[in-house]
Amino acid sequence: MSKKKKDWKTEKERLLRLDREERRKEYRRQDFISLDKIPAWREETRPNDKEEVKELTDGGGPRNKVSLYKGDITVLEVDAIVNAANSSLLGGGGVDGCIHKAAGSCLYDECNSLNGCETGKAKITCGYDLPAKYVIHTVGPVARGHVGPTESNDLTSCYQNSLRLMKENDLSTVAFPCISTGIYGFPNEPAADIALKTVKSWIDENPDMITRVIFCVFLETDFAIYKKKMSVIFPDNDMEVTEEQLKEGKEEIDDEEEGDNDAAGNEDVEMESQNPDENSGNQEPNQEKDKDKNETQEKDEDVGIDNDEEKNEDKGIENNKEEDKGKAEEEQPAAKAEHDDTAKPTVEMEDESEMNNTETSNGEEMKDPVESSEEPDSILTDSIQSKDTVEKKE
Ligand SMILES: NC(=O)c1ccc[n+]([C@H]2O[C@H](COP(=O)([O-])OP(=O)(O)OC[C@H]3O[C@@H](n4cnc5c(N)ncnc54)[C@H](O)[C@@H]3O)[C@@H](O)[C@H]2O)c1
């Protein structure tokens, strides 16, 4: 018995009334990713920050409002995911195909009522079976490798109009795919520049309107590009504060250590004069020093000191006993590389095969146009070619 076809309007009203827990029961996929599982860019670049340091600065500013996530956008539990659609809004392939497939047939029905969408513009629908409450459909420029003012302006408009819809609908968490960089052939680097700079400007102008913008990349290429560019466009301004704070902190610690060393020195003198044969005095001050050193280093680590020379200096100053040094180092948590490019992406990548299996909406497999050397046209499915033909006529 085929399932009764749901009326999209009724379904939309019903779903949007549900609270989070009830809504979760409706998700087609239960392996969704909730926002708390996706670190903000600030956390990602300063994983050792202690709570107090976070309070010290302006809470990380825009860096607390963006994230880089590598994986399937259809599993993200956010207020809205953005769809890189075509002007018909009737689905297709790539991320468009994935979103329609995951949302269910009501998404198609609602899109069908919207009479398409112009390039650079955006329209919003319910998310239906998706973990995202809404889908914002935007149509990127067909660049085919060429980036002129028109293509750049159109792509910028995609991000601006999507964010405008967020504001108009009082939504605060959104995920963007790499719009136009697939079948539409917008080169990845300039597209990432436009995405990041447009979002950064919008957050600067609307600081209280957004909780998180997630740049959801799908390809290793884009992950590397975004990671590099985000370090520049969302810089770690906390560094000065942390370094100043560290300098002050270190002076305090050094003063304390001088005090300790003086005391330890006196103990040494006292111990020797009382009972030079006893084997105790020399160990203690070193352990004391190690403890201080550990504390110093822990403090440094905790506030995310990045200056290895400083740490080495600390190591070199006090402790020249190999076993103590080895012991001290053993106790020290391994200093995390600031930005280990070989590190696995923040969020474990979906199964590679699944990642590359971006089916078109009619279930046909498509090759990733970025990775395959073929012309994008050659991977268009029949249904899409007809859609593209429609687009070209428009
Ligand atoms: N890529 C294709 O073969 C193909 C075929 C037909 C239609 N489409 C779609 O592409 C056209 C729009 O072109 P476009 O370059 O803007 O979009 P796109 O071709 O979907 O590529 C946009 C970006 O999304 C990435 N992506 C693919 N699947 C996912 C996913 N599940 N989660 C996150 N990111 C993903 C993809 O790797 C690329 O970086 C529309 O016609 C639309 O229907 C794509």
The ligand as a Tripos MOL2 file, in Angstrom:
@<TRIPOS>MOLECULE
LIG
   44    48     1     0     0
SMALL
NO_CHARGES

@<TRIPOS>ATOM
      1 N1         27.2160   18.1950   -9.4960 N.am      1 LIG1
      2 C1         26.4260   17.6320  -10.4170 C.2       1 LIG1
      3 O1         26.7250   16.7070  -11.1370 O.2       1 LIG1
      4 C2         25.0440   18.1800  -10.5740 C.ar      1 LIG1
      5 C3         24.2320   17.6330  -11.4990 C.ar      1 LIG1
      6 C4         23.0300   18.2010  -11.6400 C.ar      1 LIG1
      7 C5         22.6630   19.2630  -10.8410 C.ar      1 LIG1
      8 N2         23.4430   19.7340   -9.9260 N.ar      1 LIG1
      9 C6         23.1840   20.8240   -9.0400 C.3       1 LIG1
     10 O2         24.1700   21.7220   -9.4440 O.3       1 LIG1
     11 C7         23.6340   22.8690   -9.9980 C.3       1 LIG1
     12 C8         24.1960   23.9280   -9.1330 C.3       1 LIG1
     13 O3         25.6170   23.8370   -9.2960 O.3       1 LIG1
     14 P1         26.5590   24.0650   -8.0260 P.3       1 LIG1
     15 O4         27.9530   23.9900   -8.5040 O.co2     1 LIG1
     16 O5         26.0980   25.2960   -7.3190 O.co2     1 LIG1
     17 O6         26.2010   22.8490   -7.0510 O.3       1 LIG1
     18 P2         26.8870   21.4140   -6.8610 P.3       1 LIG1
     19 O7         27.2770   20.8350   -8.1620 O.co2     1 LIG1
     20 O8         25.9790   20.6350   -6.0290 O.co2     1 LIG1
     21 O9         28.2540   21.7030   -6.0400 O.3       1 LIG1
     22 C9         28.2780   22.5870   -4.9460 C.3       1 LIG1
     23 C10        29.1820   22.0430   -3.8600 C.3       1 LIG1
     24 O10        28.4330   21.1750   -3.0170 O.3       1 LIG1
     25 C11        29.2230   20.0310   -2.7330 C.3       1 LIG1
     26 N3         28.3370   18.9660   -2.2860 N.ar      1 LIG1
     27 C12        27.8230   17.9550   -2.9970 C.ar      1 LIG1
     28 N4         27.0370   17.1860   -2.2120 N.ar      1 LIG1
     29 C13        27.0760   17.7290   -0.9650 C.ar      1 LIG1
     30 C14        26.5120   17.3970    0.2870 C.ar      1 LIG1
     31 N5         25.7310   16.3290    0.4490 N.pl3     1 LIG1
     32 N6         26.7760   18.1930    1.3570 N.ar      1 LIG1
     33 C15        27.5650   19.2750    1.2280 C.ar      1 LIG1
     34 N7         28.1320   19.6510    0.0680 N.ar      1 LIG1
     35 C16        27.8990   18.8730   -1.0140 C.ar      1 LIG1
     36 C17        29.9780   19.7960   -3.9990 C.3       1 LIG1
     37 O11        31.1090   18.9770   -3.7530 O.3       1 LIG1
     38 C18        30.3740   21.2190   -4.3410 C.3       1 LIG1
     39 O12        31.5100   21.5620   -3.5870 O.3       1 LIG1
     40 C19        22.1390   22.7200   -9.9630 C.3       1 LIG1
     41 O13        21.6660   22.3650  -11.2370 O.3       1 LIG1
     42 C20        21.9210   21.5850   -9.0160 C.3       1 LIG1
     43 O14        20.8030   20.8050   -9.3580 O.3       1 LIG1
     44 C21        24.6770   19.2310   -9.7540 C.ar      1 LIG1
@<TRIPOS>BOND
     1     1     2 1
     2     2     3 2
     3     2     4 1
     4     4     5 ar
     5     4    44 ar
     6     5     6 ar
     7     6     7 ar
     8     7     8 ar
     9     8     9 1
    10     8    44 ar
    11     9    10 1
    12     9    42 1
    13    10    11 1
    14    11    12 1
    15    11    40 1
    16    12    13 1
    17    13    14 1
    18    14    15 2
    19    14    16 1
    20    14    17 1
    21    17    18 1
    22    18    19 2
    23    18    20 1
    24    18    21 1
    25    21    22 1
    26    22    23 1
    27    23    24 1
    28    23    38 1
    29    24    25 1
    30    25    26 1
    31    25    36 1
    32    26    27 ar
    33    26    35 ar
    34    27    28 ar
    35    28    29 ar
    36    29    30 ar
    37    29    35 ar
    38    30    31 1
    39    30    32 ar
    40    32    33 ar
    41    33    34 ar
    42    34    35 ar
    43    36    37 1
    44    36    38 1
    45    38    39 1
    46    40    41 1
    47    40    42 1
    48    42    43 1
@<TRIPOS>SUBSTRUCTURE
     1 LIG1         1 GROUP 0 **** ****
